[in-house]
Amino acid sequence: MPSRRLLEELRGATLESRLEEMGVLRSLSRPRVSNDNPYSESLFRTVKYLPDYPSRPFASKDKACVWVAAFVDWYNHRHRHSAIKFVTPHQRHSGAATLICQQR
């Protein structure tokens, strides 16, 4: 836990100026933009372009969880990604992708 003195010092300065004094570099992402993560953006695009993407809100949280679980299973075990040589993430992480790519 930070000392009382440090907390008092932090209150007396803006966070940005305090971080600069401490040598902490600012993020280089676009300012005030929360959607600047290319990995999550790619995943969101994949979700939105699925043929079974819901056109209406889910009736309940449980139904939303069931849909998302099915999506995650499909994404990890059946969806072949162009960025990883058209194998599934499961094949890539399990090591099976090496043999699959050699057999092509």
N, C-alpha and C positions, 0 to 999 in steps of 0.2 A: 504494500500500500504506500502511495506517495506520502512524503512528509508534509506536515502542516505548512511549513515554509514554502515548499514547492507549490502546493495548492494555492497559497496566497499570491505567489508570483504569477501563476497561470491566470488567476482572476484579473490581474492588473494589466494584462497585455492581450492582444488578439492572438488567437491560436496560430494564425499564419506567421506572425512575427516571432512568436516563441519557438515555433518549429524551425524557422530559419536560423535563429540564434543557436539552436541545438544541432544544426547541421542536417536536419531532416529534409530530404528533397520532396518537392510537391509532385503530385501525380501529373503525368503528361497526357492524361485523357482530356477530352473536351470538357470545359468547365460547365458545371451544373447539368450534365447530361448523364442520366442513369442507365441509358441503354447503349453504352459504348463498349460492350464486351462481345467480340466477334463470335465466340463460341456459343454463348447463350442466344445471340441473335440468329445464328445458323439453326440452332435447335428450335427456336420459336417459329422460324420460317417452315421448317420441316413439319412441325405440328399443324400449322395453319393450312398447309396445302394437302393434308391427308384427305382422301375421299370421305372418310367417316368423321371428319372434324365436326363437332356439334354446331348446328346452326342456331340453337337456342341455349339459354343457360341450363345448367344441370339442375335437376329437381331437388337434389340434396347433396350434401358434402360426401356422403357415402358413394353416390353414383359417380361423382367427379373422381373420387379416389379409385374406383374400379376402372374407369375409362383411362386414367393416367397410368395405372399399373399395366393395363393391356398395351398402351402405347410404349411404355418403357421396355416391356418384354419384346415387342416387335422391333423397336429401335436397336436393341442390343443383340438380338438373336436372328433377325431376318432381314433387316435393312442393310444393304450393301453400300458402303460409303465410297464415293469417288476419291476423297482425300486420302484414304488408306487402301488404295488399290482394289476397290470393289470387294472388300471382305467385310464381315460384320465386326462390330467392336468386340464381341465375345471371341470370335476367331482370332482377332489381333491380340487380345490380352492373354488368351490361352496358349498362344504359340502356334496354332494350327494354320495361321495365315502364311507362314513361310512355305510350308509344303503345298498349300493351295496355289500360291503364286509360282512355285517351281513347276508344278504340273501343267500350268497354262502354257 
